[in-house]
């Protein structure tokens, strides 16, 4: 499991990037989003929270023009069941 910190550049054609810009300004950080990257049966998946709630999607569908910093979670700390338990049940705060 890996933790991904994400920097989404502002683009006029993508209005939600204005939200990302606001998050960076308010938090005074370079990063505006985070997600989990896991590999299950050889398939890379992303677990993240967005306007639709907590969801799982293929990594290849998630990758966009964004900057990502990757932190590896030690095997002793990995617990996929906790991450999957929230998927589809928790709304965006």
Rosetta blueprint (number, residue, H / E / L):
1 X L
2 X E
3 X E
4 X E
5 X E
6 X E
7 X E
8 X E
9 X L
10 X L
11 X E
12 X L
13 X L
14 X E
15 X L
16 X L
17 X H
18 X H
19 X H
20 X H
21 X H
22 X H
23 X H
24 X H
25 X H
26 X H
27 X H
28 X L
29 X L
30 X L
31 X L
32 X L
33 X E
34 X E
35 X E
36 X E
37 X E
38 X E
39 X E
40 X E
41 X L
42 X L
43 X E
44 X E
45 X E
46 X E
47 X E
48 X E
49 X E
50 X E
51 X L
52 X L
53 X E
54 X E
55 X E
56 X E
57 X E
58 X E
59 X H
60 X H
61 X H
62 X H
63 X L
64 X L
65 X L
66 X E
67 X E
68 X E
69 X E
70 X E
71 X E
72 X E
73 X L
74 X L
75 X H
76 X H
77 X H
78 X L
79 X L
80 X H
81 X H
82 X H
83 X H
84 X H
85 X H
86 X H
87 X L
88 X L
89 X L
90 X L
91 X L
92 X L
93 X L
